[in-house]
Amino acid sequence: MSTYKVSIDRSACIGDAICTALSKNWFMDSDGKASFHRETIDDSEYESNHEAEISCPVAIINIEKLS
């Protein structure tokens, strides 16, 4: 099983919230910017987080394979 690191450049977030619609790992914080519940995910969560990554209109989400 692979593991992945999730990261985001919150300073560039425009609050579009598409990530929250695509993955349960994402939520909108009280400041109107996206945040995530878990920084490290596995294969079972990869697809939805990857969809959030490629759908972000400002391309600030990054998913990096760790192992």
C-alpha positions in Angstrom: 0.0 0.0 0.0 1.3 3.5 -0.9 1.2 6.6 1.2 0.9 10.2 0.1 1.5 13.6 1.6 -1.2 16.2 1.1 -0.3 19.9 1.1 -1.8 23.2 0.1 -0.7 26.8 -0.3 -3.5 28.3 1.8 -2.3 31.9 1.2 -3.3 31.5 -2.4 -6.7 29.7 -1.7 -9.7 31.6 -3.3 -12.3 29.7 -1.3 -13.8 27.9 -4.3 -14.5 24.8 -2.2 -14.4 22.3 -5.1 -12.0 20.2 -3.0 -14.6 19.8 -0.3 -17.1 18.6 -2.9 -14.7 16.0 -4.2 -13.0 14.6 -1.0 -14.1 14.1 2.6 -10.5 15.0 3.6 -11.1 18.6 2.8 -13.1 21.3 4.6 -13.5 25.0 4.6 -11.9 26.6 7.6 -13.4 29.6 9.4 -11.3 32.0 7.4 -12.9 30.8 4.2 -9.9 28.9 3.0 -9.5 25.2 2.4 -7.9 22.9 4.9 -7.5 19.1 5.2 -8.1 16.6 8.0 -5.2 14.3 7.3 -1.8 15.2 5.9 -0.9 11.6 5.2 -3.3 9.5 3.1 -3.2 6.0 1.6 -4.4 4.4 -1.6 -8.0 4.3 -0.4 -8.1 8.1 -0.2 -5.8 8.9 -3.1 -8.3 9.1 -5.9 -10.7 11.7 -4.3 -7.7 13.8 -3.1 -6.2 13.6 -6.5 -9.5 14.8 -8.1 -9.4 17.8 -5.6 -5.8 18.4 -6.7 -6.4 18.5 -10.4 -9.7 20.4 -10.1 -8.5 23.2 -7.9 -8.9 26.4 -10.1 -5.7 27.9 -8.7 -3.6 24.7 -8.6 -2.5 25.0 -5.0 -3.1 21.5 -3.8 -0.2 19.0 -4.1 -0.3 15.2 -3.5 3.2 13.7 -3.2 3.8 9.9 -3.1 5.9 9.0 -0.1 6.1 5.2 -0.4 
